[in-house]
Amino acid sequence: MTTRLVARRHDWVDPAVVFEAILSGEEHAFWLDAGPGATTGFSWLGTGAPGVGPRDVALVPDVRPAAVVPGPFQGGWVGWSGFDDAAAAAGAPGRADPADGPQELWLRIEWFVVFDHAAHEVWIAAPADRGEALASAVDGAATAAPRTATPRGSAAHRPPPVASARQTPEEYRALIARCRDAIRAGDAYQLCLTTRFTVAASAPFDPTSTYLTLREALPAHHGGIIRSGATALLSASPERFLDVADGLVRTRPIKGTRPRGRDAEEDAALRRELVDSVKERAENVMIVDLMRNDLQRVCRPGTVRAERLLEVESYAAVHQLVSTVAGRLRPDATLGQLLTPLFRREHDRSAEAVSDDDPFGAGRASPRHLCRMLRLGRHRRPRGPGDDDQVHRASSGQSVRRRRRRHHLALRSRRRGRRGGTQSPRPPRGAG
């Protein structure tokens, strides 16, 4: 995005309505979604041009330009990086499948719309010669009847699609047994084995309708859709991976989840159970140590610390045990240098190493690349973009102007690939 953007305020309109009306037919588009009925935070949607990603962009600003619009996102990039290529670069045997679509994809933002859910305001950031036309399009969207995510007419009577698992139940049980053998042998002390489910796509496939269905069934505060050409990545993520602002990097690992209760009494009991769980607290603290160790590689000495520890955050479907680790970046740090420690190969001496297809530590071995190879050996096939937690998403963009970055784990994701099917790591369920 090299053209200067001009901002204009607009009356409130639901972002879902705007995306359907303006962007559902765009070849390269994104919607970073705070969730249905959000009362805090921001949502962003817009278009961009595919191009080189921001891995070499400096994270620490020399100066801080004035904000164009409210919120942390002032333009830049939106995109993803997949697991397989990153694992291969870190020393594990890479098995990327070209049929899975691009392992890495970035859109350089051309224009975008900001939805400030707390202030109930809409802002349009666009080149001066496009702002009026976009404002008219948003006006038209506000008066248009939105599509619903629920199938209507004859579609409502169609049988539900059948999901095909990557492995049969017997094969999956055998993989679990092999993981247990590796743990008993001392090669790892925790391995998280996931799988993929594929559903034949309808013809023609509509990523927008699919995302609206996912959004309705599994609302998430870091959801979104990124579409470029024949590939679309849809996410219902509860987790913020990295947040960089003003030279400070934060990561917010989630370890520990309980469902919301059916009434106030049960809900309070489930929350207490989460807080009191020795297992959940131990795992959360362990991940805090892992992230402290990783961030020390790109932060100034003595600046990495746990800002929050073992705090419960409650959402529509779940209670989650969350901690926050932060550090002040070195002046020369780039985005690529920040991400590399999460896929590093060398042995971690100060904390147990973590499998690279889960930056927050769902699989642990020492050295780290051994755990990664163990998991690749168990999966036997590429993980690919969108498979559970191997994708980080620049969820609020990569802003060159203000050096603000956020990355989210694309959990509970759906991907439309070149084979014409939609893929999911597991059936929809509560976030966590």
C-alpha positions in Angstrom: 0.0 0.0 0.0 2.0 3.0 -1.3 -0.9 5.4 -1.9 -1.8 7.7 0.9 -5.1 6.8 2.5 -7.8 9.3 3.5 -10.2 8.5 6.3 -13.9 9.3 6.5 -16.4 8.4 9.2 -19.6 6.6 8.4 -22.7 5.6 10.3 -22.7 2.1 11.9 -23.4 -0.9 9.8 -22.8 -4.6 10.6 -19.5 -5.8 9.1 -21.1 -9.0 7.9 -23.5 -7.0 5.8 -20.7 -4.9 4.3 -18.5 -7.9 3.5 -21.4 -9.7 1.7 -22.5 -6.7 -0.3 -19.1 -5.3 -1.3 -16.4 -8.0 -1.0 -18.1 -11.4 -1.5 -17.2 -11.3 -5.2 -13.7 -9.8 -4.9 -10.8 -12.0 -5.9 -8.5 -10.8 -3.2 -10.2 -9.8 0.0 -10.1 -10.2 3.8 -12.3 -9.8 6.8 -10.7 -9.8 10.3 -13.7 -10.4 12.5 -14.2 -9.5 16.2 -17.2 -11.8 16.2 -21.0 -11.5 15.9 -22.5 -9.1 18.4 -19.0 -7.8 19.5 -19.2 -4.8 21.9 -15.4 -4.3 22.2 -12.5 -4.4 19.8 -12.3 -3.8 16.1 -13.1 -5.6 12.9 -11.5 -4.8 9.5 -12.3 -5.8 6.0 -10.9 -4.7 2.6 -8.9 -5.7 -0.4 -5.3 -6.1 -1.2 -2.9 -7.1 -3.9 -0.9 -10.4 -3.6 2.8 -9.8 -3.1 5.9 -10.3 -1.1 5.3 -10.6 2.6 6.7 -8.4 5.4 9.3 -10.7 6.9 12.1 -8.2 6.4 10.1 -5.2 7.7 11.5 -3.6 10.9 9.3 -3.9 14.0 10.7 -0.9 15.9 9.7 2.4 14.4 12.0 5.3 14.0 9.1 7.7 14.3 5.4 7.2 15.0 3.2 8.8 12.2 -0.2 10.0 13.2 -3.0 7.4 13.0 -5.3 7.6 9.9 -8.2 5.7 11.6 -9.0 4.5 15.1 -7.5 1.2 16.2 -4.2 -0.6 15.9 -4.4 -1.4 12.2 -3.3 1.4 9.9 -2.7 -0.6 6.7 0.1 -2.8 5.5 -0.4 -6.6 5.0 -2.8 -9.3 5.8 -1.9 -12.9 5.2 -0.7 -16.3 6.4 2.4 -18.5 6.7 1.9 -22.3 6.7 3.5 -24.9 8.9 5.2 -27.2 6.4 7.6 -24.7 4.8 8.5 -23.2 8.2 9.2 -26.6 9.6 11.4 -27.5 6.7 13.4 -24.3 7.1 13.9 -25.2 10.7 15.4 -28.5 9.9 12.5 -31.0 9.9 11.6 -33.0 6.8 9.2 -30.7 4.9 6.3 -32.3 3.1 4.3 -29.4 1.7 1.7 -30.5 -0.9 1.2 -28.1 -3.8 -2.4 -29.2 -3.9 -2.9 -27.6 -0.5 -2.5 -24.2 -2.1 0.1 -21.6 -1.2 2.0 -22.2 2.0 2.5 -18.4 2.4 0.2 -15.7 1.1 0.2 -11.9 1.8 -2.1 -9.2 0.5 -0.8 -5.7 0.5 -3.7 -3.5 1.6 -5.3 -1.2 -1.0 -8.2 0.0 1.1 -10.0 -1.1 4.2 -13.0 -0.4 6.4 -12.7 -0.2 10.2 -15.5 -1.2 12.6 -15.0 0.2 16.1 -17.4 -2.0 18.1 -17.1 -0.1 21.4 -17.7 3.4 19.8 -20.2 1.9 17.3 -18.4 3.8 14.5 -17.3 2.9 11.0 -14.3 4.4 9.2 -13.3 4.0 5.6 -9.6 4.3 4.7 -9.1 4.6 1.0 -7.2 6.6 -1.6 -8.8 10.0 -2.1 -10.2 9.2 -5.5 -12.0 6.0 -4.2 -13.4 7.2 -0.8 -16.7 8.5 -2.1 -17.5 5.4 -4.1 -16.7 3.2 -1.2 -18.9 5.3 1.1 -21.8 4.9 -1.4 -21.2 1.2 -1.4 -21.3 1.0 2.4 -24.5 3.0 2.3 -26.0 0.6 -0.2 -24.9 -2.4 2.0 -26.7 -0.8 5.0 -30.0 -0.7 3.1 -29.6 -4.1 1.4 -31.2 -7.3 2.9 -28.3 -9.4 4.2 -28.0 -13.1 3.3 -28.3 -15.5 6.2 -25.9 -18.2 7.0 -28.7 -20.7 7.3 -29.6 -22.5 4.1 -32.9 -21.4 2.6 -35.3 -23.0 0.1 -34.3 -26.3 -1.4 -30.8 -26.1 0.1 -32.3 -26.5 3.6 -33.6 -30.0 2.6 -30.3 -31.3 1.3 -28.6 -34.0 3.3 -25.7 -32.8 5.4 -22.2 -33.2 3.8 -20.1 -36.1 4.8 -16.6 -35.4 6.2 -13.8 -37.7 5.2 -11.0 -38.2 7.8 -7.4 -38.3 6.7 -7.0 -41.6 8.7 -9.4 -44.4 9.5 -10.2 -44.8 13.2 -7.9 -47.9 13.3 -5.1 -45.9 11.7 -5.5 -43.1 14.1 -5.5 -45.4 17.1 -2.3 -46.9 15.8 -0.7 -43.4 15.5 -1.7 -42.7 19.1 0.0 -45.9 20.1 3.2 -44.9 18.3 3.2 -41.5 20.0 2.9 -43.3 23.4 5.8 -45.5 22.4 7.9 -42.4 21.7 7.0 -40.9 25.0 7.9 -44.1 26.9 11.2 -44.2 25.0 12.0 -40.7 26.3 12.0 -39.0 22.8 9.2 -36.7 23.9 7.0 -36.1 27.0 3.9 -34.8 25.2 2.7 -35.1 21.6 -0.5 -33.6 20.3 -1.7 -35.6 17.3 -4.3 -33.9 15.0 -5.9 -35.0 11.8 -7.7 -33.4 8.9 -11.3 -33.8 7.7 -12.2 -33.0 4.1 -15.7 -32.2 2.9 -16.6 -32.1 -0.8 -17.4 -28.5 -1.7 -20.7 -27.4 -3.2 -20.7 -26.2 -6.7 -20.1 -23.4 -7.0 -18.3 -23.1 -3.7 -19.0 -19.9 -1.7 -16.4 -19.0 0.9 -18.5 -16.2 2.3 -21.6 -18.4 3.0 -19.3 -21.0 4.5 -17.7 -18.5 6.8 -21.0 -17.1 7.9 -22.1 -20.6 8.8 -18.9 -21.2 10.7 -19.3 -17.8 12.4 -22.8 -18.6 13.5 -21.9 -22.1 14.8 -18.6 -21.2 16.4 -18.4 -17.5 17.2 -14.8 -16.4 18.0 -13.2 -13.1 18.9 -10.4 -13.6 16.4 -12.3 -15.0 13.4 -11.8 -14.1 9.8 -11.6 -15.0 6.1 -8.8 -14.3 3.7 -9.4 -15.1 0.1 -7.0 -14.9 -2.8 -7.9 -16.4 -6.2 -8.9 -20.1 -5.8 -7.8 -20.3 -2.1 -9.7 -19.1 0.9 -8.6 -19.5 4.6 -11.5 -19.3 7.2 -10.7 -19.2 10.9 -12.6 -19.3 14.2 -9.6 -18.6 16.5 -9.7 -17.9 20.2 -6.0 -17.1 20.4 -3.8 -14.2 19.8 -0.3 -15.3 18.9 1.8 -12.2 18.8 1.1 -8.5 19.2 3.8 -5.9 18.5 3.2 -2.2 19.2 5.7 0.6 19.8 8.6 -1.8 20.1 6.9 -4.1 22.6 6.0 -7.6 21.7 3.4 -9.6 23.6 2.2 -13.2 23.4 -0.9 -14.5 25.1 -0.7 -18.3 25.4 -4.0 -20.1 26.3 -3.6 -23.3 28.2 -6.7 -24.5 30.1 -10.3 -24.4 28.9 -13.7 -25.2 30.4 -17.2 -24.8 28.8 -19.6 -22.2 30.0 -22.3 -23.6 32.4 -26.0 -24.0 31.7 -26.8 -21.6 34.6 -24.9 -19.1 36.8 -24.1 -21.7 39.5 -22.7 -24.3 37.1 -20.8 -21.6 35.3 -19.1 -20.4 38.4 -18.3 -24.0 39.4 -16.6 -24.6 36.0 -14.6 -21.4 36.3 -13.4 -22.4 39.8 -12.5 -25.9 38.5 -10.4 -24.3 35.8 -8.6 -21.9 38.3 -8.0 -24.8 40.8 -6.8 -27.3 38.2 -3.2 -28.3 39.1 -2.7 -29.8 35.6 -3.9 -26.7 33.7 -1.9 -24.3 35.9 1.2 -26.3 35.5 0.9 -26.5 31.7 0.1 -22.8 31.5 3.2 -21.8 33.6 5.4 -24.1 31.5 4.2 -22.4 28.3 5.0 -19.0 29.9 8.5 -20.2 30.5 8.8 -21.4 26.9 7.6 -18.1 25.5 9.9 -16.1 27.8 12.8 -18.1 26.5 11.8 -17.6 22.9 11.2 -13.9 23.2 14.6 -13.4 24.9 16.2 -14.2 21.5 14.8 -11.0 19.9 14.3 -8.8 22.9 16.6 -6.5 24.8 18.2 -8.2 27.8 16.3 -8.0 31.0 13.0 -6.8 29.4 11.1 -10.1 29.0 8.6 -10.7 31.8 5.2 -12.2 32.6 2.7 -9.3 32.7 -0.3 -11.5 33.6 -0.3 -15.0 34.9 -3.1 -17.6 35.1 -6.0 -15.2 34.6 -9.4 -16.4 33.4 -11.1 -14.9 30.4 -14.7 -15.7 29.8 -16.3 -15.8 26.3 -19.6 -16.9 24.9 -18.7 -20.6 24.8 -15.7 -21.1 27.1 -13.7 -20.0 30.1 -9.9 -19.9 29.3 -6.8 -19.7 31.4 -4.6 -17.0 29.8 -1.2 -15.5 30.6 0.7 -12.7 28.9 4.4 -12.5 28.3 6.0 -9.3 27.0 9.4 -8.0 26.1 11.0 -4.9 24.4 12.4 -5.8 21.0 15.9 -5.1 19.9 16.1 -1.9 17.7 17.0 -4.0 14.6 14.4 -6.7 15.0 12.4 -7.7 11.9 9.2 -9.8 11.6 11.1 -12.7 10.3 13.6 -12.6 13.2 10.6 -12.6 15.6 9.0 -15.6 14.0 12.2 -17.7 13.6 12.7 -18.6 17.3 9.3 -20.3 17.2 10.6 -22.7 14.5 14.2 -22.9 15.8 16.2 -26.0 15.6 18.7 -25.8 18.4 18.2 -27.3 21.8 16.5 -25.1 24.4 18.6 -25.2 27.6 16.4 -23.0 29.7 13.0 -24.6 29.1 11.8 -27.7 27.5 11.6 -27.3 23.7 8.3 -27.2 21.9 7.1 -28.8 18.7 7.1 -26.2 16.0 3.7 -27.0 14.6 2.3 -25.7 17.9 4.1 -22.5 18.9 2.4 -22.7 22.3 3.7 -26.1 23.2 1.2 -28.9 22.4 4.0 -31.2 21.7 7.3 -31.2 23.6 10.6 -33.0 23.0 14.2 -32.0 23.3 15.7 -31.0 21.0 12.8 -29.3 19.4 13.4 -30.6 15.8 13.2 -34.2 17.1 9.6 -33.6 18.4 8.7 -32.0 15.1 10.1 -35.0 13.1 8.3 -37.4 15.4 5.0 -35.6 14.7 5.6 -35.4 11.0 6.4 -39.1 11.1 3.1 -39.8 12.9 1.0 -37.6 10.6 2.8 -39.0 7.5 1.2 -36.3 5.3 1.6 -32.5 5.0 -0.3 -30.5 7.6 -0.8 -27.5 5.2 -2.1 -24.0 5.8 -5.2 -24.0 8.0 -4.6 -27.3 9.8 -5.4 -26.4 13.4 -2.6 -24.4 14.9 0.1 -24.3 12.3 -0.9 -21.1 10.7 -0.2 -17.6 12.1 -2.4 -14.9 10.6 -1.5 -11.3 10.4 -4.9 -10.7 11.9 -4.8 -6.9 12.3 -2.4 -6.5 9.5 1.2 -5.5 9.2 1.4 -1.7 9.4 4.6 -0.2 8.0 3.5 3.2 9.1 3.0 2.5 12.8 4.9 -0.8 13.1 1.9 -2.6 14.6 1.7 -6.4 14.1 -0.6 -9.0 15.3 -0.6 -12.7 14.6 -3.2 -15.2 15.4 -3.3 -18.9 15.4 -5.8 -20.1 12.8 -7.5 -22.6 15.0 -10.7 -24.3 14.0 -10.1 -23.3 10.4 -11.6 -24.2 7.1 -9.7 -23.9 3.8 -10.9 -24.0 0.3 -8.1 -25.6 -1.7 -7.3 -26.4 -5.3 -8.8 -29.9 -5.0 -12.2 -28.3 -4.7 -12.9 -29.5 -1.2 -13.0 -27.8 2.2 -10.7 -29.0 4.9 -10.8 -28.8 8.6 -8.6 -30.2 11.3 -11.5 -31.5 13.4 -15.2 -31.0 13.6 -16.4 -27.7 15.1 -16.4 -27.5 18.8 -15.9 -25.0 21.6 -12.8 -22.9 21.3 -9.8 -23.6 23.4 
